[in-house]
Amino acid sequence: MQQKEKKTKQTDHLKITTMKRIILIISLISLAVMSANAQYHGKYPRAYLEGYRYQPRHSYQDRFYARWNHPYVGLRIGPTFTTVHSDDPYLDGSNMKAGLNVGIATGFPLSSYVPLYLETGLYYTEKGGRGTVGGSHFKYNLDYLELPFVFKYKVNMSRSFSLQPYLGGYIGLGVAGRIKDFQEREAYSSFGNSDYSFRRGDAGIRLGCGIGYDMLYAEINYDWGLANISHNSFDDCRNSALTLTVGVNF
């Protein structure tokens, strides 16, 4: 029992340390981005920039793309609602679990004629699910570092407002997590080597739509897991997630 408690404490410490490092990295990048953005606006007055950006044009390229012809960096945070679907009842977490999604996004224009972007970034995402086996209630915590890559099209509704549907995928690496057995009051690592734990690698399809208003941004997306995260190749085990995100773009 003491060894189990010791392992649980070590897992908690590792998870807290990982979270602190990720938050520190995101904070440092955020400060650098805001500093660069402040210097840019200091060199060119905002009125001049907006006048240039929204100057009336006549061609298709100017009317629909000149307003957005620049890369951007954004900060994102929001809740995620996740499940783990598996053929193995001991790994099936088909009851929804709530978690946190936080990270940085960056987008790059792909065309000089249409507002099409490639967006990627780095996110810390808490996934997992809940399940019951033989009267025992389990909770699966699966925390990932995720790298998305989506193609986003910006539909300008006005000078400040835009709709931004997108489609693409993501890859993830499990960095922390525990499986909790509430009946036995035991907890152990989610990413072990046994048949009753999960593989660290994950990947899938991402579909969503964002709304931009000046620098403010919000989006909703859904992830379909394509990678089998079960160690047993005869069982099928996949993540799914619905995520709501708010943030700002620079």
C-alpha positions as a printed NumPy array, in Angstrom:
array([[  0.   ,   0.   ,   0.   ],
       [  2.843,   2.394,   0.855],
       [  4.505,   1.645,  -2.493],
       [  1.241,   2.396,  -4.348],
       [  0.856,   5.685,  -2.463],
       [  4.482,   6.537,  -3.24 ],
       [  3.962,   5.807,  -6.97 ],
       [  0.806,   7.919,  -6.972],
       [  2.633,  10.848,  -5.355],
       [  5.48 ,  10.524,  -7.871],
       [  2.982,  10.546, -10.751],
       [  1.253,  13.641,  -9.315],
       [  4.602,  15.394,  -8.909],
       [  5.619,  14.547, -12.487],
       [  2.281,  15.827, -13.845],
       [  2.536,  19.088, -11.852],
       [  6.149,  19.594, -12.974],
       [  5.184,  18.996, -16.628],
       [  2.296,  21.466, -16.393],
       [  4.563,  24.112, -14.823],
       [  7.124,  23.745, -17.613],
       [  4.474,  23.992, -20.337],
       [  2.873,  27.058, -18.725],
       [  6.314,  28.69 , -18.401],
       [  7.119,  28.041, -22.085],
       [  3.74 ,  29.397, -23.213],
       [  4.161,  32.474, -21.002],
       [  7.626,  33.236, -22.415],
       [  6.428,  32.844, -26.013],
       [  3.4  ,  35.03 , -25.257],
       [  5.606,  37.798, -23.873],
       [  7.825,  37.65 , -26.955],
       [  4.827,  37.818, -29.296],
       [  3.24 ,  40.745, -27.44 ],
       [  6.57 ,  42.589, -27.383],
       [  7.005,  42.151, -31.145],
       [  3.423,  43.227, -31.742],
       [  3.913,  46.362, -29.615],
       [  7.071,  47.306, -31.519],
       [  5.286,  46.831, -34.839],
       [  2.395,  49.084, -33.881],
       [  4.837,  51.555, -32.373],
       [  6.646,  51.897, -35.682],
       [  3.436,  52.308, -37.666],
       [  0.416,  54.091, -36.099],
       [ -2.674,  51.898, -35.723],
       [ -4.778,  54.333, -37.747],
       [ -2.315,  54.03 , -40.616],
       [ -2.286,  50.24 , -40.387],
       [ -6.078,  49.953, -40.363],
       [ -6.372,  52.506, -43.146],
       [ -3.967,  50.479, -45.226],
       [ -5.605,  47.186, -44.356],
       [ -9.155,  48.3  , -45.062],
       [ -8.574,  50.689, -47.925],
       [-11.334,  50.116, -50.53 ],
       [-10.149,  48.063, -53.5  ],
       [-11.693,  46.867, -56.704],
       [-10.139,  43.57 , -57.703],
       [-11.141,  40.19 , -56.32 ],
       [ -7.74 ,  39.796, -54.691],
       [ -7.892,  43.209, -52.997],
       [-11.52 ,  43.016, -51.823],
       [-11.34 ,  39.551, -50.322],
       [ -7.728,  38.886, -49.444],
       [ -5.687,  42.06 , -48.953],
       [ -7.248,  42.517, -45.516],
       [ -5.794,  39.227, -44.267],
       [ -2.573,  38.809, -46.217],
       [ -0.295,  38.302, -43.222],
       [  0.695,  35.496, -40.82 ],
       [ -0.589,  35.537, -37.257],
       [  0.083,  34.08 , -33.821],
       [ -2.671,  33.407, -31.3  ],
       [ -3.174,  32.334, -27.706],
       [ -5.875,  29.728, -27.005],
       [ -7.588,  28.333, -23.902],
       [-10.856,  26.513, -23.227],
       [-12.616,  23.342, -22.057],
       [-12.58 ,  20.018, -23.836],
       [-15.135,  17.202, -23.496],
       [-13.657,  13.809, -24.295],
       [-14.331,  10.072, -24.45 ],
       [-12.32 ,   6.913, -25.072],
       [-14.153,   4.217, -27.068],
       [-12.752,   0.705, -26.845],
       [-13.721,  -2.923, -27.521],
       [-12.016,  -3.797, -24.236],
       [-14.414,  -3.038, -21.349],
       [-11.451,  -2.293, -19.069],
       [-10.315,   0.519, -21.389],
       [-13.699,   1.798, -22.527],
       [-14.319,   5.319, -21.268],
       [-17.372,   6.155, -23.344],
       [-18.81 ,   8.392, -20.609],
       [-17.728,  11.988, -21.174],
       [-14.979,  13.642, -19.148],
       [-14.169,  17.372, -19.02 ],
       [-10.624,  18.73 , -19.272],
       [ -8.539,  21.755, -20.228],
       [ -7.037,  22.748, -23.565],
       [ -4.377,  25.493, -23.685],
       [ -1.8  ,  26.45 , -26.276],
       [ -0.458,  28.648, -29.04 ],
       [ -1.605,  28.759, -32.677],
       [  0.099,  30.227, -35.718],
       [ -1.194,  30.633, -39.274],
       [  0.448,  31.243, -42.647],
       [ -1.217,  32.408, -45.897],
       [ -1.036,  29.844, -48.707],
       [ -2.251,  31.951, -51.626],
       [ -2.039,  35.467, -53.017],
       [ -5.587,  35.266, -54.358],
       [ -7.782,  33.637, -51.689],
       [ -7.737,  33.888, -47.849],
       [ -6.567,  30.304, -47.331],
       [ -4.286,  29.564, -44.382],
       [ -2.313,  26.686, -42.948],
       [ -2.672,  26.792, -39.159],
       [ -0.593,  24.804, -36.696],
       [  0.569,  25.268, -33.12 ],
       [  1.279,  23.458, -29.864],
       [ -1.359,  22.527, -27.268],
       [ -1.541,  20.82 , -23.895],
       [ -4.819,  18.87 , -23.932],
       [ -6.453,  16.843, -21.182],
       [ -8.346,  13.911, -22.696],
       [ -9.766,  10.647, -21.384],
       [-13.115,   9.278, -20.298],
       [-15.113,   7.426, -17.66 ],
       [-16.275,   3.815, -17.553],
       [-17.726,   1.079, -15.372],
       [-16.668,  -2.58 , -15.327],
       [-18.357,  -5.11 , -13.05 ],
       [-19.566,  -2.396, -10.709],
       [-16.139,  -0.733, -10.54 ],
       [-16.023,   2.883, -11.692],
       [-12.915,   3.953, -13.66 ],
       [-11.66 ,   7.364, -14.748],
       [ -9.082,   7.609, -17.539],
       [ -6.912,  10.753, -17.614],
       [ -4.884,  11.082, -20.822],
       [ -2.859,  14.294, -21.144],
       [ -1.261,  15.057, -24.521],
       [  1.007,  17.518, -26.224],
       [ -0.742,  18.021, -29.562],
       [  0.4  ,  19.443, -32.879],
       [ -2.556,  20.351, -35.158],
       [ -2.354,  21.121, -38.881],
       [ -5.532,  22.46 , -40.481],
       [ -6.474,  24.36 , -43.637],
       [ -8.53 ,  27.412, -42.723],
       [-10.589,  29.66 , -45.   ],
       [-11.473,  33.145, -43.742],
       [-14.836,  34.481, -44.883],
       [-14.933,  38.249, -44.265],
       [-18.387,  39.344, -43.15 ],
       [-17.338,  42.934, -42.36 ],
       [-14.232,  44.937, -41.558],
       [-13.93 ,  43.348, -38.104],
       [-15.926,  40.123, -38.26 ],
       [-15.024,  36.868, -40.029],
       [-16.07 ,  33.207, -40.143],
       [-13.194,  30.733, -40.334],
       [-14.132,  27.105, -41.131],
       [-11.273,  24.605, -41.21 ],
       [-10.408,  20.962, -41.763],
       [ -7.257,  19.001, -41.057],
       [ -5.738,  16.723, -38.456],
       [ -3.598,  16.461, -35.365],
       [ -0.884,  14.277, -33.863],
       [ -0.428,  13.854, -30.136],
       [  2.067,  12.491, -27.621],
       [  0.893,  11.307, -24.21 ],
       [  2.951,  13.004, -21.496],
       [  0.974,  12.339, -18.306],
       [ -2.152,  10.644, -16.995],
       [ -3.589,   8.175, -14.514],
       [ -6.245,   5.503, -14.49 ],
       [ -8.284,   5.672, -11.275],
       [-10.145,   2.653,  -9.912],
       [-12.608,   4.174,  -7.433],
       [-13.748,   0.842,  -5.983],
       [-10.221,  -0.343,  -5.141],
       [ -9.095,   3.256,  -4.493],
       [ -6.04 ,   2.702,  -6.674],
       [ -4.401,   4.837,  -9.353],
       [ -1.709,   3.917, -11.869],
       [ -0.121,   5.363, -14.989],
       [ -2.291,   5.585, -18.097],
       [  0.684,   5.081, -20.41 ],
       [  2.176,   1.805, -19.23 ],
       [  3.204,  -1.329, -21.118],
       [  0.368,  -3.619, -20.022],
       [ -2.749,  -4.519, -22.002],
       [ -4.746,  -2.397, -19.552],
       [ -2.984,   0.859, -20.344],
       [ -2.714,   3.115, -23.398],
       [ -0.114,   3.872, -26.048],
       [  1.339,   7.382, -26.007],
       [  0.972,   8.112, -29.723],
       [ -2.308,   9.511, -31.047],
       [ -3.532,  11.05 , -34.321],
       [ -6.809,  11.917, -35.961],
       [ -9.01 ,  14.245, -38.014],
       [-10.015,  17.719, -36.818],
       [-13.034,  19.667, -38.098],
       [-14.132,  23.042, -36.779],
       [-15.111,  26.646, -37.295],
       [-13.788,  29.846, -35.759],
       [-15.178,  33.358, -35.346],
       [-12.889,  36.373, -35.418],
       [-13.726,  39.885, -34.234],
       [-10.722,  42.197, -34.556],
       [ -8.083,  40.505, -32.341],
       [-10.613,  38.379, -30.425],
       [-11.171,  34.792, -31.499],
       [-13.406,  31.826, -30.558],
       [-13.848,  28.4  , -32.108],
       [-15.41 ,  24.977, -31.739],
       [-13.909,  21.783, -33.143],
       [-14.305,  18.022, -33.016],
       [-11.536,  15.41 , -33.114],
       [-12.   ,  11.895, -34.495],
       [ -9.185,   9.673, -33.274],
       [ -7.777,   7.427, -36.009],
       [ -4.874,   5.875, -34.11 ],
       [ -5.456,   2.743, -32.051],
       [ -4.108,   3.675, -28.614],
       [ -4.556,   0.158, -27.157],
       [ -1.482,  -2.029, -26.65 ],
       [ -3.498,  -5.053, -27.731],
       [ -3.722,  -4.991, -31.519],
       [ -6.881,  -7.154, -31.383],
       [ -8.784,  -4.41 , -29.528],
       [ -9.824,  -1.083, -30.977],
       [ -9.37 ,   1.967, -28.744],
       [ -9.702,   5.573, -29.955],
       [ -9.99 ,   9.102, -28.573],
       [-12.668,  11.635, -29.455],
       [-13.001,  15.221, -28.244],
       [-15.245,  18.276, -28.534],
       [-13.335,  21.485, -27.744],
       [-14.453,  25.075, -27.155],
       [-11.695,  27.673, -27.349],
       [-11.324,  31.424, -26.865],
       [ -8.269,  33.604, -27.357],
       [ -6.613,  36.465, -29.205],
       [ -4.662,  36.787, -32.46 ],
       [ -1.648,  39.049, -33.027]])
